[in-house]
Amino acid sequence: RLPVALRHQLVGLIQVVLAEKNFVGGANLVLTDDMRLLIAANASLLLLNRHSNYFINVKTVVLYPSAYRVKQTNQQAGVVGDVELVRLGESWPWGTVVLSWSDSLAGSVNDHDGHNVILHEFAHQLDQQNGGATGTPKLKNKNMYKQWHNIFSQEYAELKNKIYAQRDTVIDGYGATNEAEFFAVVTESFFERVDPVAWFI
């Protein structure tokens, strides 16, 4: 559904991502070219019409068959303990993106529900290029950062207010967790809840 020029650009981006990133199967998942292509194609959408460094920090993409469990140490009221969490994906600034294959496939098949774990985790990678997960990707100049901050802060506060008031939102409520999650969730909404023909025109 993209215009021809953008389709050609996307194909080039996909080829670079496939060539530069190491795809690994977790929990004995045997990877196929179709799996790699689906991940690379979704991730490459985020690079269209951008000065791209092809997710320079990403070295490895790990695919688990489905949602996976991770242990995390938490501290509450001075008590430290391990909890087990179920994850659909993770994005680490040192170069690893972890994804559930079943959820990656489901998010790609249904492109209007506002949920796409591939877009979500690779949006975190764009955010982390500045050295931290702050909800602000790398922008062209200082003026853009000021404009970004003004609009981003306003929209983030509005989402939190709507969630607090228990009002319906187009953006998933998980985006109210923090600025980094807001950026990732808004990215999903942009690609999945807007007419794709109007994305870059």
C-alpha atoms as one frame of an Amber mdcrd trajectory, in Angstrom:
protein
   0.000   0.000   0.000   3.004   2.316   0.079   3.755   4.574  -2.899   6.222
   3.046  -5.363   9.171   5.233  -4.310   8.737   4.270  -0.663   8.398   0.586
  -1.546  11.754   0.746  -3.338  13.297   2.546  -0.367  11.855  -0.044   2.020
  13.280  -2.954   0.005  16.750  -1.401   0.225  16.433  -0.875   3.978  15.262
  -4.457   4.497  18.259  -5.808   2.595  20.690  -3.868   4.793  18.978  -4.935
   8.036  18.999  -8.584   6.938  22.676  -8.392   5.992  23.878  -6.541   9.105
  21.894  -8.120  11.952  22.415 -11.555  13.448  19.122 -13.437  13.918  19.130
 -16.144  16.608  16.440 -18.609  17.676  15.806 -18.871  21.408  14.361 -21.949
  23.148  15.366 -24.113  20.162  13.314 -22.106  17.656  14.505 -22.877  14.130
  14.507 -19.645  12.151  13.386 -19.357   8.548  14.027 -16.675   5.939  10.346
 -15.684   6.216  10.769 -15.000   9.931  13.847 -12.846   9.340  12.108 -10.993
   6.514   9.024 -10.212   8.597  11.133  -8.771  11.426  13.370  -6.775   9.070
  10.419  -5.409   7.071   8.568  -4.149  10.142  11.709  -2.651  11.673  12.642
  -0.966   8.382   9.331   0.911   8.283  10.748   3.053  11.104  13.664   4.105
   8.887  11.673   5.350   5.888  12.477   8.948   4.905  14.986   9.244   7.755
  18.720   9.763   7.654  19.357   6.159   8.585  22.155   4.354  10.348  20.171
   1.095  10.155  19.769   0.668  13.933  23.517   0.947  14.395  23.433  -0.347
  17.994  21.508  -3.529  17.140  23.792  -6.511  16.673  21.471  -9.424  17.463
  17.748 -10.147  17.195  16.647 -13.101  19.346  13.340 -14.775  18.490  11.536
 -16.968  21.015   8.643 -19.163  19.835   6.138 -17.252  21.999   5.969 -15.101
  25.127   8.880 -15.974  27.403   9.711 -15.706  31.092  12.486 -13.650  32.657
  13.581 -13.312  36.276  13.891  -9.824  37.679  15.066  -8.644  41.082  12.683
  -6.144  42.677  12.887  -4.151  45.876   9.739  -3.097  47.721   9.642  -1.564
  51.194  13.248  -2.606  51.733  12.592  -6.246  50.815  14.551  -7.630  47.855
  13.124 -10.582  45.959  13.078 -12.244  42.559   9.935 -12.202  40.455   9.234
 -13.990  37.190   7.779 -11.861  34.414   6.250 -12.814  31.077   7.582 -10.759
  28.159   6.643 -10.318  24.501   9.811  -8.404  23.703  12.763  -6.456  25.054
  15.185  -3.882  23.694  18.632  -3.535  25.170  20.861  -0.510  24.455  23.986
  -2.682  24.090  22.642  -4.223  20.886  20.062  -6.949  21.459  16.371  -6.990
  20.563  14.348  -9.940  21.891  10.966 -10.820  20.383   8.212 -13.401  20.729
   7.722 -14.876  17.251   4.019 -15.681  17.720   3.331 -12.117  18.895   5.492
 -10.645  16.124   3.481 -12.582  13.555   0.128 -11.678  15.127   1.029  -7.992
  15.255   1.995  -8.049  11.595  -1.099  -9.918  10.410  -3.471  -7.518  12.188
  -2.185  -4.112  11.121  -5.050  -2.050  12.577  -5.153  -3.057  16.255  -2.409
  -0.684  17.380  -0.194  -3.521  18.620   3.051  -4.548  16.954   5.861  -5.771
  19.202   8.453  -5.398  16.430   7.667  -1.711  15.923   7.557  -1.262  19.693
  10.970  -2.748  20.460  12.734  -1.169  17.478  11.226   2.203  18.450  13.049
   1.733  21.761  16.233   1.295  19.729  15.664   4.654  18.013  15.080   6.180
  21.444  18.205   4.588  22.936  20.532   5.991  20.266  20.879   9.117  22.404
  22.306   7.034  25.229  19.184   6.445  27.295  15.506   5.593  27.033  13.917
   9.032  27.382  11.231   8.980  24.691  13.265  11.244  22.419  14.855   9.782
  19.283  17.857  11.366  17.605  16.685  14.517  15.783  18.306  16.763  13.186
  18.862  19.962  15.201  18.321  21.734  18.531  15.139  23.472  17.386  13.555
  20.111  16.659  14.361  18.917  20.175  12.548  21.898  21.678   9.501  21.374
  19.480   9.568  17.628  20.212   9.712  18.231  23.961   6.779  20.657  23.918
   4.455  18.428  21.914   5.622  15.141  23.433   5.235  16.354  27.037   1.752
  17.694  26.352   0.545  14.478  24.705   2.121  12.269  27.369   0.420  14.254
  30.137  -2.895  14.060  28.269  -2.669  10.272  28.006  -1.898   9.965  31.722
  -4.868  12.207  32.551  -7.191  10.120  30.366  -5.987   6.891  31.965  -6.460
   8.379  35.449  -9.985   9.502  34.499 -10.686   6.057  32.979 -11.471   7.536
  29.584 -11.037   5.699  26.290  -7.834   6.397  24.388  -6.601   5.599  20.895
  -3.129   5.090  22.363  -2.681   1.979  24.512  -2.656   2.780  28.225   0.730
   1.074  28.625   2.149   4.233  27.081   1.413   6.040  30.350   4.088   3.935
  32.127   6.908   6.364  31.308   8.203   8.528  28.447  10.119   5.680  26.799
   7.056   3.429  26.685   4.930   6.335  25.477   7.230   6.814  22.486   7.160
   3.095  21.657   3.371   2.819  22.005   2.762   5.998  19.988   4.981   4.535
  17.270   2.749   1.451  17.140  -0.346   3.654  16.927   1.145   5.813  14.176
   1.748   2.844  11.907  -1.317   0.827  12.836  -4.096   3.352  13.412  -3.406
   5.848  10.619  -4.146   5.389   6.914  -0.828   3.913   5.716  -1.022   5.754
   2.395  -0.786   9.039   4.334   2.228   8.003   6.450   4.949   9.851   4.620
   3.092  12.076   2.149
